[in-house]
Amino acid sequence: MLDELSVSLAATVQAARVAQDLSVNALAERSGVSRAMIGKIERGEAQPTAVLLGRLSGALGMTLSELVARAENTGELLRRADEQPVWTDPVTGYRRRAVSPVTDGPLELVEVELPAGASVSYPADAYIFKYQQLWILDGHLRFHEGPVIHDLHTGDCLQLGPPSATTFHNPGTTPCRYLVALVKGRS
């Protein structure tokens, strides 16, 4: 059974595809996600993973955060802790909490918890519209930014460079929590 956010994500993916006048075939070609899986996601028959959402969002010309923010949009300027939507990747256990209210403002804050041993990868085009920083709240994150590997520990903060393929990996034995600060403006 899909939760409310997953149902909203399904509608948001379909709406973004239709708004760009893309067929399911065209989106499948752009994203590398099969037509069958896109259909299942859009019909709410499958809960997409973080990797699939990253591929789809990049192919739709937006970041994963933008895609999820559209699905979460409430129009409120205050988002209390108990109202912050949490989405969990069904495969890796990656948990994403949308901290910021959904507005047209330039800043988004997202808290992520990556389970011990888990990895999540995104293509470069998932980052083309934002400046992004990672601040490690707890644990150890091995962040692959293209060919560069950053070993980040509690308190470390990294400004991402030009868009490149990335992998977030927790090599530790405890969950890693980090804050992602996204600022619109990268062209």
PyMOL commands that set and color helices and strands:
alter all, ss='L'
color gray80, all
select helices_A, chain A and resi 4-19+24-31+35-42+50-59+64-72+81-83+124-126
alter helices_A, ss='H'
color red, helices_A
select strands_A, chain A and resi 86-88+95-98+107-114+119-122+130-138+140-145+148-153+157-159+166-169+176-184
alter strands_A, ss='S'
color yellow, strands_A
deselect
rebuild
show_as cartoon
